[in-house]
Amino acid sequence: MANLTEESLMSLFIRMYYNETSISSGTAFIVTSSSGYFLITNRQNITGRNSETNKPFFPTGAIPKWRYIITG
């Protein structure tokens, strides 16, 4: 079972980019376990697509190539 650390209880602001263009933002958190650290976030933050239709959220069809975590 994963250990809950103080860091695991804090949400992190993440921003997704297509090349140099910011196309969305969201939240995530980190969980630690005996296997290492894991970033937990929603599927759409990774894929840039609607979960029901699988269509990209960004009007040009851009999907995230880069993701940055911004901490406190």
HELIX and SHEET records of a PDB file:
HELIX    1   1 GLU A    7  LEU A    9  5                                   3    
HELIX    2   2 ARG A   43  THR A   47  1                                   5    
SHEET    1   A 4 GLY A  36  THR A  41  0                                        
SHEET    2   A 4 THR A  21  SER A  33 -1                                        
SHEET    3   A 4 LEU A  12  TYR A  18 -1                                        
SHEET    4   A 4 TRP A  66  ILE A  70 -1                                        
END                                                                             
